[in-house]
Amino acid sequence: MKRVKLRCTDHALMEIFVKFVN
């Protein structure tokens, strides 16, 4: 469960990072 949550968070952070860079 924690692993899945961490993965979701990582995905969200990556998405935000991409938006910030672009």
One Martini backbone bead per residue (centre of mass of N, CA, C, O) as a GRO file, in nm:
protein
   22
    1MET     BB    1   0.062   0.061  -0.024
    2LYS     BB    2   0.297   0.255   0.016
    3ARG     BB    3   0.421   0.208  -0.259
    4VAL     BB    4   0.186   0.318  -0.424
    5LYS     BB    5   0.178   0.598  -0.300
    6LEU     BB    6   0.463   0.676  -0.379
    7ARG     BB    7   0.418   0.649  -0.679
    8CYS     BB    8   0.201   0.864  -0.703
    9THR     BB    9   0.370   1.095  -0.594
   10ASP     BB   10   0.594   1.079  -0.802
   11HIS     BB   11   0.415   1.135  -1.043
   12ALA     BB   12   0.319   1.412  -0.953
   13LEU     BB   13   0.595   1.544  -0.928
   14MET     BB   14   0.677   1.503  -1.220
   15GLU     BB   15   0.449   1.665  -1.345
   16ILE     BB   16   0.517   1.932  -1.205
   17PHE     BB   17   0.805   1.953  -1.306
   18VAL     BB   18   0.738   1.966  -1.605
   19LYS     BB   19   0.563   2.220  -1.589
   20PHE     BB   20   0.783   2.402  -1.471
   21VAL     BB   21   0.989   2.373  -1.700
   22ASN     BB   22   0.775   2.452  -1.922
   0.00000   0.00000   0.00000
